[in-house]
Amino acid sequence: MKFTYPLIDRYILGKYIKTFLLWLVLIIVIVITFDVSEKLDDFLKNQAPIGEIIFQYYLNFIPNFFNLYGPLFVFISTLFFTSKMAGNTEIIAILGSGISYRRMLRPYLHGALILALGILVIGNFVIPRSNIHLKKFEDKYIHTNHRSYYSDLHFQTSRGVQVYAYSYDVNERSAVFFQQDSYDPSGKLKVRVTANKIIYDTATDAWTAQGMTMRTFDGDKETMRSNAKVKIRLKLKPDDFNLASKQISTMNSIELYHHIQHETMRGSGAVIAAKLEFYQRLLNPLAFIVMTFIGVAISSRKTRGGIGIHLAIGISLAFGFIVLMRVCSVFSENGNLPPFLAVFVPQFVFGIAALYLIKKAPK
């Protein structure tokens, strides 16, 4: 049996995809124009080749832009073409032909699902690869004098081994005001190593400790040894400090999942940001569906103000959605809101709003 997609569905789906792509291309051209003007001095100063600017930087910039602002463009494009359909009384004609409002929403849902599935694949596997090329380009031609420092570090390198450091310099592979505590299985402190500064030597795979003190505890007995400068071997590698070498934006979701497990074991504070990134990749595609339905519900009614009124209401709602997402992320990073809820709550709240608006939309 040959499958045929209904004509009205093809008509709406075609408008949905074409209008979205049109808005996306227009905005990308505008954003790239402003970005080129902003970074032109860096490109000229560091003699970035035209080919690398186009194919390494901006070609990999586009998937990131689509991932970040795709739901907003879906929302605006849905408002735009649905308002035009309502203004031309096409919505009235569709409903008057016996097609229910719920049935009319089907091609909108199909279009949103296509884009959501696309961004699910792109966000989880394509964009991390693109970010690797972006970072290489930025380090070579834009952030040429970039130095990475991390402060107030506290993590677990292995079971029973806790590390503290006031700060860590990525480029020098050195930590200041370092402390490493080793505990026995019962939780009693066995060895404490402190140093004013430790520097990693790649040739010997060891650390040079300056102003080191090692205290060993055996029951009630304590032994202390001090050295002004000495090479020591620690159960520690620069990558344990170097959070920049494990940038979550360059990991695909499988790698990110394993990274989360590792950071959880270490007791690192970086696990919150990693979980937020992981859940955003999985749940943010739902925003395409939510924003599509809100756009249809707002713009399917013919009004005297036309598309202007629809855009004003729609952009206000979209702004509210973005603000809520940001607020939840901040509460997760700096408060007690679990990362999953920080990503899910905005989707849920505006999903309920979408269902309410669809229910109240004129039929």
N, C-alpha and C positions, 0 to 999 in steps of 0.2 A: 504494500500500500504506500503510495507516494505522499509524503508530508508536504502540505502547503501552508505557509504562514499567512494568516488573514491579511487582507489589503490594508485595513485600518491600523493593524499592528505594525505592518511594515512602514506605513506613513509616519506614525508617531515615533517608532524606534529610529527611523532614518533621521528625523528632525532632532531627536535626542542626541544621537552620536555626532551628527554633523555640526550642530550648534556648540556642543561641548568642545570638539576639536578646534572649531573656529576661535572660540574664546581662549582656549589654551594656547594656540599658536600666537594670537595677537598679544596676549599678556607676556608670553615668553620672549617675544621679539622686543617688547618694551623693556622688560626686566634686563635682558642681555645688553640692550643699548645703554641703560644706566650703569650696569655693572662694568662694561667696557670703559666708559668714561671715568668711572671711579678708579679702576685698576690700570688705566693706560700708562700712567707714570711708572708703575712697577714693571709692566711688560717691557717698556722701552729701556728702563734703567738696567734690568737684568737680561735684556736681549732674548726675550722669549720668542721662539719661532712661531710664525703664523699657524703652521700645521699643528703644533702642540696646543696652541691656544684654542683652536677650533675643535680638534679631534680628541685631545686629552682632557681639556678643561671643560669647554662648553657642551660638548657632546655627552659628557658624564654629569654635567650640571642639570640637564633637562630631566632625567628620571627623579632626581632629588626634588626638584621643583614640583613635578607632577605628584609625587608622594605627599608633599607638605600641603599643597593648596588644591589638590584635585577635588576634594569634597566641596570646597568653596566655588570652584568653577562649575561643577555639576549643578550646584544650587542656582547660581546666576544664570547658567544656560537654560535650565529647566524653567525658571521664572520667565526668561526672555521669550522662548518660543511658545510656551503655554499661554502667556499673556497675549501674544499675537494671535494664537488660535482662538482665545476667548474673545478678543477684540473683533475678529472676523466672523464671529458667531459659529465657528467650527465646532466648539465644545457643545453648544446647544444642538447643532445638527447631529452630532454623534449620539448624544443622549436621547434626542428625539427619534432616532432611528430604532430605538428599542435596546440599545446597548447600555447596560447598567454602569454606574459610576465606578463600581469595584472592577468590572470587566475592562473599563477603559484604562485602569491603572496597570493592567498586566504588561503592556509593552514598556511602560516606565520601569516596572520592576525588572523586566528582562534586561533593559539597558543598564540599570544600576548594578545588577548581578555581573554583567560582562565586565564593567569597569572595576567592580570590587574584586573579582577573581584575578583580573589583570594586575591590580595594585598589590594583591596578596602575594603573587609570584614575584613581582618586581621588588616590593619592599623587603621580602625575606631573602632573596637570592641575587637579584640584579644590582640593586643599589649598593649593598656592601662591597661588591666588586668595583662598582663605579667610584666609591669613596676612596678605595686604595689609589686609583689613578689621580683623583682629585687631590689627595693629600700629598702625593709625590710631586705633583705640579706646584702646589702651594708652597711646599717646603723649598722647592728649587727656585721659584720665580717670584713669590709674593712674601712669604714669611721667612726671608733668608736669615734674619738675625734673631730668630725665635729661640728662646731658651725655656726649658720646661722645669718647673719646680713644683713639688708637692709638700705640703706641710701638715703637721699634726697627724702622723700616720700611726695606725694601730691595727695589726692583723695577726693571723695565725698562719705560720708557714707549714706546719704539720701538727699532728696530734700531740698536745702537750708542749708546744713551742710557741710562745707569744713574742712579738716584736713591736717595739715602739721607736719612733724617731720624730724629732722636732721638724726636720725638713729633709727632702731628698732632691738632689740635682741630677736630672736625667743625663745631661751631657757629660758631666764629670764622673758619673756613677759613684756618687759619694753621699753619705748620710751624716747629719749633724745631730749631736746629743742622742746617741744610739743606745738602746737597751734591748737585750734578748733574755727572756726568762724561760727556763726549761723545768717542767714539772714531771713528777713521777705519776704512775696511774692513779694513785690515791688523791692527787691534786696538791701534794706538798712541793714547795719550791726546792729544786735540786741545785741549779746553777743559774747565776745572774751575771751577765756580761754587760758592762757599760763602757762607753767610749765617747770622748768629745767629738770624734769624727772617724768614720771608716770609709775607705776608698777601695773599690774593686780593681784587682789587677788581672787583666784578661790573659796574660802570659802564664801566670802561675795558678789561675783559677782560685785565688785566695783573696782575703781582705787585709788591707793594712790598717791597723787600728792605732789611733793617736790618743794618748791619755786613757789607756784601757785599764779597767779593773775587773778581775774575775773573782767572784765569790762563790764558793762551793759549800753546800749545806749537807751535813750527814748527821741526822738526828739533832742533838743540841750542839754539835760541833760545827764551827764555821771556819773555813780556810779562805784567805784573801791573797790574791797575787796582783801586782800592778806593774805596768810597763809604760814607758813614755811613748814608744813606738814599736810595734811588733806585728808580724804577719800571723793571722789566725784563720782557721777554716771554720766557717759557720754553715749551718743548714739553711743557706740563704743565697739567692741569686739576684742579680740586678732586676730581672723581670718581676720579682716579687714586689719590688718597690715601684718599678716603672709602669705605672698605670697607663701611660701614653702608648707603650708598646702593645697594649691590649685594647686599643680603642674599639669600643663596642660598635661604632658605626661602620667599621670595616669587616665585621664578622657576619657571615650568614647565620640564619637562625639556629641551625644545628650547632655551629661553633659557639654561638651566644648562649645556648642552653647549657653546654658543658662549662662555659666560662662562669655562668651563674652558680653552678654546683661547686666549682672550685673556689669562687669568692665567698660563698656561704661557709664552706669549710674553714677558710682563712679568717672568717669573722670580719671581713672588710666592709667598710661603709660604702664602697663602690657598688655593692650588690643591688642597692636600691635603684640606681640609675640604670643598671643592666636589666633589671626586671621591668622597669618602666618601658625601656626600649623594646623588650621582647613582647610585652603585652600590647604595646602600640602597634607593632607589626601585625599581630594576629587580629586585633579588634578594630583598628581604625578603618579597615575596608567597609565596616558596617555603616560608617558615616556617609558613604555614597548612597546607600539605600535610604537612610534617615533623611538626609538633606534633599534627596529627590522627592520623597513623599511630602515633605514640608513645602517644597517649591510648588508642587502640583496643587496642593490644598489652598495655598495663598493665591495663586495666579489663575486658577481655572474659572474664576468668577469675573464677569465683565463689569468694570467700574468706570465711572466718569473720568477719574484721574489717569486711567490707562496703565501702561507699564511702569510709569513713574511711581505711582502709589505702591505697586507690587514690589518694585526694587527697594523702595525705602523701608518697607516692612521686612522684606527678606534679608536685606543687609544688616538690619538691626538684630534679627534673630541669629544670623550667621556670626555676627560679632559676639553676641551672648554665648554662643556655642564655643567659640575660640577662647573667650575669657574663662569660661567654666573649665575647659580642658587645662588651661594654664594654672588656674587656682588649685585644681585637684593635684596637678603635678608638683606644685610647690609644697602643698600639704604633705604629699608623700615623701618628698626629699627632705623636708625640714620638720615634719610632724610624725604622727602615728598612723596616717592613712595608708593601708596596704597598697602596693603598686597596682594590683589587679583592679581594686575598686577605684583607684585614681583614674584608670583608663576606662573602666566600664561605666562609672556613674554618669559622665557627660553623654555617652551613647544612650544610656537607659533613660535619662531625663528627657532628652530631645526625641528619643523614640516614642515615649509616652505623649509628648507634645505633638509629634507627627500623627499618631493615631487619633488624638483628639481633634486636630485640625481636619483630618480626612473625614471623621465622623460628622463634623459640623459644616463641611463644605456643601455648597448648594448642589443638589442632585438633579 
